[in-house]
Amino acid sequence: MKELAGRLTALDPDAGAAVRVIAYFDRLAESRAGVEALVRGAAVLAGCPARLVDPERRVHVRVEADGTRRDAGPPPDPAWPSAPLSPGGAGVLRLERAGAGPGAVPAAPTGGETGPLGAAPSVVDAVILERAAAALRAVLDRTRGRAPADDPALVETLLDATAPEQARVHAARRLGLDPAAPARAVAPLNEQPRVISGLLPPGGLARAEAAPRLVHRSAADTGQRGDPARSGAADPAAERAGSRSGTGPPAERLGVGPAVPVLDLPRSWAEARTALRFTAEGTPQDPGPRVVYADELGGIALLADLVAPGSEPPADVRALETAAATTPWLPATLHAVASTASLRAAAAGINVHHSTLQDRLAHAEHLLGWSLRTPQGRLRLHLALTMRRLARP
């Protein structure tokens, strides 16, 4: 190959350089080089930083022209030469060169060592990208698997407490989950379970929906409210504030488990399913949050063990149902009273005058049989509204 490259260089410098690039990546592939080594080879051969981003597999590697890995870099420039790892795939290898023009012909690396090759012509950039992308695809297929990011069977295995640990580790790797990173299980209503890894962005689930997919969805790696332990949950959902107030409701109800190590996800899944029971439709007849986080329930979660779905509801819940059947405004009004700091805030939340709310409270107290203007009465109301959700079949 060296002799052929030398002859071609005498005839066509670009062709000679391209042959040397092909030989170089063939050697790396034969030695089963890893992802970082391949990206480093592309960077050093091209004489400019190289960047691999594969959101589906949670891979981000950037290497400077001198071979130093430095993942932080400027935003991607559309003018950079690039190549997808596979047709239609999300993974892309880029050379951070604004324009590829004629340049010096590189000398061939020797002995498997990478050395700076100087500025390469655009044709050489194309060969570097093609050969490096093919080698990277082979490595990622071998080490990360070809499983789709939302494979239900793998997610089910990951969340199954009875599955062998080795099987759950294998499922996590196939799904691209980092065993060292925290993850959360997400329980949607009437849909497949979900798992996400990474920290929630500010704004919670709605912002997470815009991030790359991982296991159904993936959350961006930024914190929320400064809580480093808070990992994400994913899917179409409103901002957390909107979810809790009932305004701008998300597309579905979600219970979100606590952030745990990947192998402890069965526990997160169990708590996510419990949290789902505390969610509401967010409608006037079923007001309340559509998204509930298990680690924010505290002792209230114990109510889930006391009120079984479809069971005979407690007396206070029966009183609520009877009153709501004849008074359409009652559920939303009582939810506003139970979930706000003052009656004036409750009146503003449901867009009625303070005096109107006072009249409604008097009527509600008559229907329910207890006061709603004392701390004890509001606590009783809050528990009744919560148990109403828990008692649903």
PyMOL commands that set and color helices and strands:
alter all, ss='L'
color gray80, all
select helices_A, chain A and resi 2-11+13-30+35-46+55-57+122-144+152-159+165-174+205-208+240-245+262-277+294-296+298-306+315-326+330-339+343-349+354-368+375-390
alter helices_A, ss='H'
color red, helices_A
select strands_A, chain A and resi 50-54+59-63+82-84+92-95+183-188+194-197+254-256+291-293
alter strands_A, ss='S'
color yellow, strands_A
deselect
rebuild
show_as cartoon
